[in-house]
Every structure is written in C-alpha cells, then in structure tokens.
Amino acid sequence: MNRIVENIKGDKTIWAIVAALAIFSFLPVYSASTNLVYVIGKGTTFGYLIKHGILLGLGLMIIFVIHRVPYRYFSGLSVLLMPLIILLLVFTLAQGTVIEGANASRWIYIPYIGVGFQTSTLAVLVLMMFVARYLSKNKDKTINFKESFLYLWMPVGIVLMLILPANFSTAAIAFATILLLVYIGGYPVKYILYILGAALLIFTLFILMAKAMPDLMKNTRVETWNNRIENFISGESDDNYQAEKAKIAIASGEINGKGPGKSVQKNFLPQSSSDFIYAIIVEEFGLIGGIIIVILYLGLLIRIVIITTKTNSIFGALLTVGVGIPIILQAFINIAVAVGLLPVTGQPLPLISTGGTSIWITCFAIGMILSVSASYEKISDSNSQTFELEDPLDILHETVN
C-alpha cells in the first residue's frame, strides 16, 4: 500500500475529489438500484452494488495507470486512434442495439462482462487529444483556413457527424468544447465563425432530411429529440413523467433530506440510478447534499483551470481543458435536467451514475489531467522555467527518415 501511495502523483485535490465522489456514489446507487430489482425485476441490490464497485475499482486503476504515462504520448496516440474511432462509430451506428425495447444505436454490447460500451464517449476523448495536438503543433504558424479545414475540421466533422445521429447531447458537448479549445489555442475568430455557421447549416439539413426520409435514417433519434423538447416546452406532466418525478424527489428532500435509502421516487424513476440519480441524492440528502455535490464538481473545474494556467506546455494546457471541460458539462447538464432547467438528455453524473463506459472514460480523462499536473510538478521540482516535450510520434518519424 505504501508503494502505491508513493507512486500517486499529480494534483492531490483532484485525487481527493475523485475519491469523495466515488465513495459517495455507493449510497445513491445502492438505494436507486431497488427500482431495478423490485419494479423491473432484474438482479439484486447487492449485485448492482458489487457491479458498481467493480466498475469504479477498474476506473481507479485506469486513473493510476494513465496518470503515470507522460502526457505527451497522448498526442501521437490521438493520430493512431482516429481511424479506429471512425470505424467503431460507423459500426455502432450501422448495427446499434435495442435496450429494453428502445433505440440505443449509440451502444455496442460487450459480451461475457455484460457492459454496454458507448463509443461516442471514447470518440470525444480522442477528438480532444487530436485537436490539442493540431493546435500545439501550429501554435507558431500563421493559420491557413484551407489547410486547417483539411487537417483539423474534416476529421473532427466526420467524427461529430457520426456521433450526432444517435447522440446529440454528446456531439453538442464535444463541439462546444472544441470551439473553446480552438479559441484558447489562438485559432482566428473569423474562422471559428465560419465553422460555427457551417455546423448550424449542416445540422439544419440533417434535421430536415431525417424528417423527410425517416425510413432512410431510421437509426437517428431526431424524433426522440423533438418529443423531449416539445414535452419540456409544454410542461404537461403526462409528457414529462421522469422530469416530474425528479422534481417531486427534489422538493420532498427539503433541507436535510429523508436519509440514505429512504427515497420514495426512486420506485417511479426508471433511470433513477443513472440519468436522474441527482434527484435521488437531493431527496435522500437534501439541499445540503445537493450543494455539496455541486461544490465538488466546481472544485474539479477550478483545479482544471489552475493546472491549465500553471503548465508551460501548450499541448498539456489544451489537453487538460479538452478532456476536463466535458466532464464538468456532463455533470451540470445532468443536474440541470434533474431540476427541470433542461430537457432530458441522457447525460450521466460523472463518477456517480452507474455505467461502465461513463466511469471508465471519465477516469481515463482524469488520468490524463493528473499526468499533466504530475509533469508540471516534476519540472517545477527541477527548477526548469519552460518546457515543451517532444511528441514521440514526431521522434519516430524523424528516426525513420
């Protein structure tokens, strides 16, 4: 154990926040899982708790392993993974999966371990590494729009268009984060506006095509998005079953909550352990518990900003923002849905909601952030002033040539 502790590097506050969220998650997951057991009739509450514990345990192992890898290696890795990600997204969109009778074309089911893998979450992670790499490589160059369109926006656009049909919220989070990244990375604002305009045009055409040719685009979820937005705007309880139950859960939690395991609305919320777990947290732990969760995610955001400003590596700073901001956006979108500020989106509460893909990809991202902070600390300890470590892929390319 002492050897493990000695090998833990990076920002200690992030480690503490991750540990707090992971440990706390067992309470709402165990409580909410009774809905799956007694209402849906699947498994046992202890079984769901054990599964969540295994997923979290593997996630923490991912953080430990990744944070020990020099972050500069993720630059070259992004180039190698982009073709694989595109193939995975095409396969996922083509075959899809039906989960409990619903269209879930964003999932690939992994046999034997019983976990559904959401390829779009991995794709977003790779995209952020890829964009951070491009911007850091061109930081001292005059940006040419045609060149950047070919080498940056074409790959990004392909991936986002493959994510969009089945997972609008994830595509939107990824696109918003990329726009933030390129702005921070010094990409000309007028070119960003060009891309934003083109994206809005493509999205509009996509919606029109999906409505005009539903049989041709049957794996899209446009109708689901439309219904969710209409239901949210109408505010009729019959059309917003889960949202209304979530509001009831939050209102009944009051200041101190009903106590761990004493939620009533978990028996009426089909997604009580995932999409609406924040509502269960507030019902059981009250406004105080809900605020503490918000503070933890805000704390994570603050540490991401601090790491970004402290590191002297352009790639390290952009990587930290790129993989860190989607975690924060996911968290606050999940919370906003639970309290009725946004339509239902299906975004999980990072490190708390059940689900292997979300936990593992979040942990991978946190591992990379810790790798950046660990490298900064190492450089600081050696009294170096500035650094920009070489990309191993470039080293290999130079060696071959």
C-alpha positions, 0 to 999 in steps of 0.5 A: 500500500505504501508503494502505491501511495508513493507512486500517486502523483499529480494534483492531490485535490483532484485525487481527493475529489475523485475519491469523495465522489466515488465513495459517495456514489455507493449510497445513491446507487445502492438505494436507486438500484431497488427500482431495478430489482423490485419494479423491473425485476432484474438482479439484486441490490447487492449485485448492482452494488458489487457491479458498481464497485467493480466498475469504479475499482477498474476506473481507479486503476485506469486513473493510476495507470494513465496518470503515470504515462507522460502526457505527451504520448497522448498526442501521437496516440490521438493520430493512431486512434482516429481511424479506429474511432471512425470505424467503431462509430460507423459500426455502432451506428450501422448495427446499434442495439435495442435496450429494453425495447428502445433505440440505443444505436449509440451502444455496442454490447460487450459480451461475457462482462455484460457492459454496454460500451458507448463509443461516442464517449471514447470518440470525444476523448480522442477528438480532444487529444487530436485537436490539442495536438493540431493546435500545439503543433501550429501554435507558431504558424500563421493559420491557413483556413484551407489547410486547417479545414483539411487537417483539423475540421474534416476529421473532427466533422466526420467524427461529430457527424457520426456521433450526432445521429444517435447522440446529440447531447454528446456531439453538442458537448464535444463541439462546444468544447472544441470551439473553446479549445480552438479559441484558447489555442489562438485559432482566428475568430473569423474562422471559428465563425465560419465553422460555427455557421457551417455546423448550424447549416449542416445540422439544419439539413440533417434535421430536415432530411431525417424528417423527410426520409425517416425510413432512410435514417431510421437509426437517428433519434431526431424524433426522440429529440423533438418529443423531449423538447416539445414535452419540456416546452409544454410542461404537461406532466403526462409528457414529462413523467421522469422530469416530474418525478425528479422534481417531486424527489427534489422538493420532498428532500427539503433541507436535510433530506429523508436519509440514505435509502429512504427515497420514495421516487426512486420506485417511479424513476426508471433511470433513477440510478443513472440519468436522474440519480441527482434527484435521488441524492437531493431527496435522500440528502437534501439541499445540503447534499445537493450543494455539496455535490455541486461544490465538488464538481466546481472544485474539479473545474477550478483545479482544471483551470489552475493546472491549465494556467500553471503548465508551460506546455501548450499541448498539456494546457489544451489537453487538460481543458479538452478532456476536463471541460466535458466532464464538468458539462456532463455533470451540470447538464445532468443536474440541470435536467434533474431540476427541470432547467433542461430537457432530458438528455441522457447525460450521466453524473460523472463518477456517480451514475452507474455505467461502465463506459461513463466511469471508465472514460471519465477516469481515463480523462482524469488520468490524463489531467493528473499526468499533466499536473504530475509533469508540471510538478516534476519540472517545477521540482527541477527548477526548469522555467519552460518546457515543451516535450517532444511528441514521440510520434514526431521522434519516430518519424524523424528516426525513420527518415 
